[in-house]
Amino acid sequence: MVVIRLARGGAKARPFFNIVVADKRTRRDGRFIERIGFYNPIATASEESIRIAQDRLTYWKGVGAQTSPTVDRLIDQVAKKAA
């Protein structure tokens, strides 16, 4: 199964997450199919904290990819910010 989930990057105590499309069987930070965005939980007010390519997200959901609960929450945040 294909999932849309977070892959952790950054340094110790400075997390940075890529939003990736990956096979469910791969490791969290392992191989992925496509990177569709990022999430920076410690971004300052002047920096962008979340970016998601909506066209790629709708494509992957259309072909059956499941989103993780955390990615669902981030998608809702982006939708509220845009509205």
C-alpha positions as a Markdown table, in Angstrom:
| # | Residue | x | y | z |
|---|---|---|---|---|
| 1 | Met | 0.0 | 0.0 | 0.0 |
| 2 | Val | 1.1 | 3.6 | -0.7 |
| 3 | Val | 1.0 | 6.1 | 2.1 |
| 4 | Ile | 1.5 | 9.8 | 2.5 |
| 5 | Arg | 3.5 | 10.4 | 5.6 |
| 6 | Leu | 6.2 | 12.5 | 7.3 |
| 7 | Ala | 9.9 | 11.7 | 6.9 |
| 8 | Arg | 12.1 | 13.3 | 9.6 |
| 9 | Gly | 15.1 | 15.4 | 8.8 |
| 10 | Gly | 17.0 | 18.2 | 10.4 |
| 11 | Ala | 19.3 | 18.0 | 13.4 |
| 12 | Lys | 18.9 | 16.9 | 17.0 |
| 13 | Ala | 16.4 | 19.2 | 18.7 |
| 14 | Arg | 15.7 | 21.0 | 15.4 |
| 15 | Pro | 13.2 | 18.8 | 13.6 |
| 16 | Phe | 12.2 | 19.3 | 9.9 |
| 17 | Phe | 9.8 | 17.0 | 8.2 |
| 18 | Asn | 9.3 | 16.2 | 4.5 |
| 19 | Ile | 5.9 | 15.1 | 3.4 |
| 20 | Val | 6.5 | 12.1 | 1.2 |
| 21 | Val | 4.7 | 9.4 | -0.7 |
| 22 | Ala | 6.2 | 6.0 | 0.2 |
| 23 | Asp | 5.5 | 2.3 | 0.3 |
| 24 | Lys | 4.1 | 1.4 | 3.7 |
| 25 | Arg | 6.8 | -1.3 | 4.2 |
| 26 | Thr | 9.7 | 1.1 | 3.9 |
| 27 | Arg | 11.4 | 2.8 | 6.9 |
| 28 | Arg | 10.2 | 6.2 | 8.1 |
| 29 | Asp | 13.3 | 8.0 | 6.7 |
| 30 | Gly | 14.0 | 5.5 | 4.0 |
| 31 | Arg | 13.2 | 5.3 | 0.3 |
| 32 | Phe | 10.2 | 7.2 | -1.0 |
| 33 | Ile | 8.4 | 7.7 | -4.3 |
| 34 | Glu | 7.9 | 11.4 | -4.3 |
| 35 | Arg | 8.4 | 14.4 | -2.0 |
| 36 | Ile | 5.2 | 16.6 | -2.1 |
| 37 | Gly | 5.9 | 19.1 | 0.6 |
| 38 | Phe | 7.5 | 20.0 | 4.0 |
| 39 | Tyr | 6.6 | 20.8 | 7.5 |
| 40 | Asn | 8.8 | 22.9 | 9.8 |
| 41 | Pro | 7.4 | 22.9 | 13.3 |
| 42 | Ile | 9.8 | 25.4 | 14.7 |
| 43 | Ala | 9.5 | 28.0 | 11.9 |
| 44 | Thr | 9.5 | 31.6 | 13.0 |
| 45 | Ala | 6.7 | 34.1 | 12.0 |
| 46 | Ser | 8.6 | 35.2 | 8.9 |
| 47 | Glu | 9.3 | 31.7 | 7.7 |
| 48 | Glu | 7.0 | 29.3 | 5.9 |
| 49 | Ser | 6.0 | 26.4 | 8.1 |
| 50 | Ile | 4.0 | 24.1 | 5.8 |
| 51 | Arg | 4.0 | 23.7 | 2.1 |
| 52 | Ile | 2.0 | 21.0 | 0.3 |
| 53 | Ala | 1.7 | 20.5 | -3.5 |
| 54 | Gln | -2.1 | 20.3 | -3.7 |
| 55 | Asp | -2.1 | 18.9 | -7.3 |
| 56 | Arg | 0.2 | 16.0 | -6.4 |
| 57 | Leu | -1.7 | 15.4 | -3.2 |
| 58 | Thr | -5.0 | 15.0 | -5.0 |
| 59 | Tyr | -3.3 | 12.8 | -7.6 |
| 60 | Trp | -1.9 | 10.4 | -5.1 |
| 61 | Lys | -5.2 | 10.3 | -3.1 |
| 62 | Gly | -7.0 | 9.7 | -6.4 |
| 63 | Val | -4.9 | 6.6 | -7.1 |
| 64 | Gly | -5.5 | 5.2 | -3.6 |
| 65 | Ala | -2.8 | 6.5 | -1.4 |
| 66 | Gln | -3.7 | 6.7 | 2.3 |
| 67 | Thr | -2.7 | 9.6 | 4.5 |
| 68 | Ser | -1.3 | 9.3 | 8.0 |
| 69 | Pro | -3.3 | 11.0 | 10.8 |
| 70 | Thr | -0.6 | 13.6 | 11.2 |
| 71 | Val | -0.6 | 14.5 | 7.5 |
| 72 | Asp | -4.4 | 14.7 | 7.7 |
| 73 | Arg | -4.0 | 17.3 | 10.5 |
| 74 | Leu | -1.5 | 19.3 | 8.5 |
| 75 | Ile | -3.7 | 19.3 | 5.4 |
| 76 | Asp | -6.6 | 20.7 | 7.5 |
| 77 | Gln | -4.2 | 23.4 | 8.8 |
| 78 | Val | -3.3 | 24.4 | 5.3 |
| 79 | Ala | -6.9 | 24.5 | 4.2 |
| 80 | Lys | -7.9 | 26.7 | 7.2 |
| 81 | Lys | -4.9 | 29.0 | 6.5 |
| 82 | Ala | -6.0 | 29.3 | 2.8 |
| 83 | Ala | -9.6 | 30.1 | 3.6 |
